[in-house]
Amino acid sequence: MSGILYIVAAPSGAGKSTLVGLLLKEEPGIQLSVSTTTRPPRAGEVNGREYHFVGVTDFLAMIERGEFLEWAEVHGNFYGTSRKWIAEQLAAGADVLLEIDWQGAQQVRAIFPLAIAIFILPPSLEELERRLTGRGTDSREVITRRLAAAEAEMRHVGEFDYAIINDGLAQALADLRSVVRASSLRCDVQRLRHSELFSRLIT
């Protein structure tokens, strides 16, 4: 396996999806894993692009068949990552990025301990609440529930390799790209990806 597996997690409203979208535009060599979910599509979302949308019955059947590398229930909906697709991409040398929560990160790292885990933090709880409210898509009850969940999720930041504070999109993106760039230059990665060169140079 010569591909790098990146895990990016964050509480709802921290800007994870925006940062990942910008990163993928600037780092086209990284492939985004499209998760399967039972959550209904939001306006503008396309099946197979943002998520693979399925019913609860189908999702539970996929769990039984062992199709998920990780799965979790978040805010009343199920989310899962394809085990087969991830393994195939990494074996082919492709870099893959997973947008998942801390529970999923734990499951993935139990199988892929060398995965690079990155946690995105908001600059404050007040700013997080402002961002969630600004979406205009959730009720006050849902926002209150998401804020409580965010506080619980952020207690797991110490389980990750890197923590990026999204206090400004440009700097947070630069920080995220720095992690990606440094990871790709690790000696073990370079040795795998440039094995012939290493063999010629190091006898």
C-alpha distance (Angstrom), angle and dihedral (degrees) to the residues before:
residue distance angle dihedral
M1 . . .
S2 3.82 . .
G3 3.79 100.8 .
I4 3.81 121.6 100.6
L5 3.79 119.6 -127.0
Y6 3.81 115.0 -148.0
I7 3.78 122.7 -166.1
V8 3.80 118.3 -161.7
A9 3.80 118.6 -173.6
A10 3.79 134.0 169.6
P11 3.78 141.8 151.8
S12 3.79 115.9 -90.0
G13 3.80 109.7 -80.0
A14 3.81 97.6 24.2
G15 3.82 91.7 111.3
K16 3.80 99.0 -107.1
S17 3.80 97.3 140.7
T18 3.81 93.0 46.6
L19 3.80 92.3 49.6
V20 3.80 93.4 46.0
G21 3.81 91.1 49.1
L22 3.80 91.4 52.5
L23 3.80 92.1 44.6
L24 3.80 92.4 53.5
K25 3.81 90.6 52.0
E26 3.80 90.8 53.8
E27 3.82 95.9 37.8
P28 3.84 103.7 42.4
G29 3.80 91.6 170.3
I30 3.82 90.3 72.9
Q31 3.79 117.1 85.5
L32 3.79 121.1 -149.7
S33 3.77 116.2 -133.8
V34 3.80 108.9 -131.6
S35 3.79 108.8 -139.9
T36 3.78 127.1 -144.1
T37 3.81 115.5 -123.5
T38 3.78 142.7 174.6
R39 3.81 90.2 -146.8
P40 3.82 113.1 115.6
P41 3.83 113.9 -109.0
R42 3.78 116.1 -96.2
A43 3.79 122.2 -135.0
G44 3.81 109.8 -65.7
E45 3.79 96.0 13.0
V46 3.80 117.3 130.5
N47 3.80 125.4 -152.1
G48 3.80 108.6 -109.2
R49 3.80 94.1 18.3
E50 3.82 107.2 66.5
Y51 3.82 94.2 11.3
H52 3.76 143.3 -18.9
F53 3.81 99.6 -110.4
V54 3.82 116.0 -148.4
G55 3.78 138.4 159.2
V56 3.80 123.3 -99.5
T57 3.81 92.6 -107.6
D58 3.81 92.1 54.2
F59 3.80 91.7 45.8
L60 3.79 92.9 52.3
A61 3.81 89.7 49.1
M62 3.81 89.6 53.2
I63 3.81 89.2 52.9
E64 3.80 89.9 52.5
R65 3.81 90.6 51.7
G66 3.80 91.1 52.0
E67 3.80 93.5 -119.8
F68 3.81 96.5 141.7
L69 3.78 127.8 82.8
E70 3.79 85.6 -161.8
W71 3.75 136.8 -9.2
A72 3.76 137.3 -179.9
E73 3.77 143.5 173.8
V74 3.79 111.4 -117.9
H75 3.81 124.6 179.1
G76 3.80 90.2 -16.6
N77 3.81 95.9 -50.1
F78 3.81 131.7 98.9
Y79 3.81 123.6 -124.3
G80 3.81 127.8 -176.2
T81 3.82 142.4 173.9
S82 3.80 123.8 -136.4
R83 3.81 110.2 -111.6
K84 3.82 95.0 -162.0
W85 3.81 96.8 48.6
I86 3.81 93.9 49.4
A87 3.82 93.5 48.7
E88 3.80 92.2 48.3
Q89 3.81 94.0 49.7
L90 3.81 94.6 47.9
A91 3.82 92.2 46.2
A92 3.81 88.6 53.2
G93 3.81 90.4 53.9
A94 3.80 97.5 -105.8
D95 3.79 121.7 142.6
V96 3.80 112.5 -126.6
L97 3.79 131.6 -164.6
L98 3.80 124.5 -154.9
E99 3.81 122.6 -160.3
I100 3.78 101.3 -157.7
D101 3.80 141.1 134.7
W102 3.81 127.5 -99.2
Q103 3.80 92.3 -92.6
G104 3.79 91.0 55.7
A105 3.80 90.3 45.6
Q106 3.80 90.1 57.4
Q107 3.80 91.8 51.0
V108 3.81 93.9 47.0
R109 3.80 94.8 47.7
A110 3.79 90.4 51.6
I111 3.82 86.4 63.4
F112 3.83 99.5 29.5
P113 3.83 104.4 31.6
L114 3.82 92.0 173.1
A115 3.81 92.8 60.7
I116 3.81 113.5 124.9
A117 3.81 108.2 -121.2
I118 3.82 119.5 -157.8
F119 3.82 126.4 -177.7
I120 3.80 122.0 -159.8
L121 3.80 115.4 -148.2
P122 3.82 129.4 -167.7
P123 3.82 117.2 -127.2
S124 3.83 90.5 -116.9
L125 3.79 142.9 -12.0
E126 3.80 88.7 -109.6
E127 3.80 91.1 57.5
L128 3.78 90.7 45.7
E129 3.81 90.0 54.3
R130 3.80 90.7 48.0
R131 3.80 91.6 52.8
L132 3.79 93.5 47.6
T133 3.80 91.4 48.3
G134 3.80 91.2 46.4
R135 3.78 92.1 59.8
G136 3.77 89.5 70.9
T137 3.79 91.3 -154.0
D138 3.81 102.6 100.1
S139 3.79 134.5 62.9
R140 3.80 121.4 -119.3
E141 3.79 88.6 -104.5
V142 3.80 91.8 54.6
I143 3.81 92.2 46.7
T144 3.81 91.0 51.3
R145 3.79 89.7 50.5
R146 3.83 91.8 48.4
L147 3.82 91.6 50.5
A148 3.80 91.4 51.9
A149 3.80 89.9 48.3
A150 3.81 90.6 48.4
E151 3.80 92.3 56.9
A152 3.80 89.9 51.7
E153 3.81 92.8 46.2
M154 3.80 94.2 49.8
R155 3.80 90.7 58.8
H156 3.82 86.4 72.9
V157 3.80 95.5 58.7
G158 3.83 90.1 105.3
E159 3.81 89.5 66.8
F160 3.82 90.3 66.4
D161 3.81 130.5 82.0
Y162 3.81 96.3 -133.5
A163 3.81 135.8 25.5
I164 3.81 119.2 -159.4
I165 3.81 119.3 -169.6
N166 3.80 109.9 -146.2
D167 3.79 99.0 -148.6
G168 3.80 91.0 134.9
L169 3.79 127.1 15.6
A170 3.81 97.7 -134.4
Q171 3.81 94.9 51.4
A172 3.80 93.6 42.2
L173 3.81 90.1 51.8
A174 3.80 91.0 48.5
D175 3.80 89.2 51.0
L176 3.80 91.6 49.4
R177 3.81 91.9 49.7
S178 3.80 89.5 49.4
V179 3.80 90.6 56.9
V180 3.80 91.1 48.9
R181 3.79 93.4 47.2
A182 3.81 94.1 47.5
S183 3.81 91.5 47.5
S184 3.80 92.0 53.5
L185 3.81 90.0 53.2
R186 3.80 96.1 54.8
C187 3.78 110.3 127.8
D188 3.81 94.7 -120.7
V189 3.82 91.0 52.2
Q190 3.80 93.6 46.7
R191 3.79 91.3 47.6
L192 3.81 91.0 54.4
R193 3.79 95.6 43.8
H194 3.79 95.8 43.6
S195 3.78 100.8 31.8
E196 3.81 94.7 144.5
L197 3.80 92.4 52.3
F198 3.80 92.0 47.7
S199 3.82 89.6 49.8
R200 3.80 91.6 52.3
L201 3.79 95.1 45.1
I202 3.78 99.7 39.7
T203 3.79 114.4 47.5
